[in-house]
Every structure is written in structure tokens, then in C-alpha cells.
Amino acid sequence: MAELIIIEKWAENLDQATINAWLVSEGDAVRPGDSLCEIVTDKATFEYEVETAGVVKAIYVPPRSTVPVGYVIAFIGQPCEEPPEGIEEQNSALMAEHRAQAEAEFELDLDLSAVAGRGATASSGRVRATPAARRLAREHNVAIEDVARALDLDGVVGEDDVRRYLDR
């Protein structure tokens, strides 16, 4: 049986998630309970487990990509089965809608900060990182913001990024 792997709204305030790392590749066979990828949200990092046996026929998201709820990240099917058509177009339309909404919210944040006075900021400026990356950085007395800045990272800082920073 084929399955589209879709980012679902697991929590009320979840609008997007980051696919931090893929634990399988296209062409790999998977069974129910196998881990497909590592997903990072604002509140948690976890491994997504597949519910259907089959072959990973398509991966639609590169590692470290942030995608909105409803985005198809992968397709699992039988060896002779091809992914449905139109997934990339559907994902592109969803991403465009998500970006437009984010821009509108950002503009609203800017308007509110102007009303609130000089001390308000549009965002916290906090760098997103996996719990393991934060723990490793803390163990070495390194600010996660320094890691992101030094390595010029846009997405979520991972444990490997902190190790690369420490090796420099």
C-alpha cells in the first residue's frame, strides 16, 4: 500500500517543521516502525516512524529544510509503483502560500513594534538548534549563536555543526 508522508499539524500552534536529516535514501526498503527522518519543531525533535512497508520512492525535501504543515516530504510505495504526479506543484503552491502568510505576519510585527516603542523587536533573534547541539555547545561554553554566525547557517543548528565549529 502506498503512503504519502505529509507534515501534519501535531500541535495546535504548529505551522511548520524542519526536516533536519534523512535516515533513509530513495530506494531503501522500510517497514512499519522504521525511522524515516529527524524532524525539528519549536518544541521538540523526534524521528518520524513510517506506518507502511514499502520502498522510499521519492524524497521531496532536502535535509535542513523548513516546510509548512501539509507539505508532502516523501512517498513510500511498492517496488513497481511510481509516485503520484503533481506533488512538486502542490508543494510549491503550499510553500508560496506559507511564505506570503509569513511575510504578512512579519509586516504586522513591524507595525506593532513601531507602536510599542523603541524597545520592541520584531522577533526574538534566537537561533534554532537541536537539543543535542545546544547541549554540546553548553558543554564547551560556546554560544549557539556564535556557531550559526561562524558557519553562516540559515536553518537549524545541529550537533554536527557544533562539532565542525569546535574543530575549527
DADAZI-V330470 format. One line per field, one symbol per residue. burial: 1 if it has 24 or more other C-alpha atoms within 12 Angstrom, else 0. A space follows every 10 residues. Layout:
BEGIN
burial->???
END
This chain:
BEGIN
burial->0111111000 0000111111 1111110111 0000111111 1000110101 0111111111 1011111111 1111111000 0010001000 1000100000 0000000000 0000000000 0000001111 0111011000 0011101100 0000111110 11101000
END
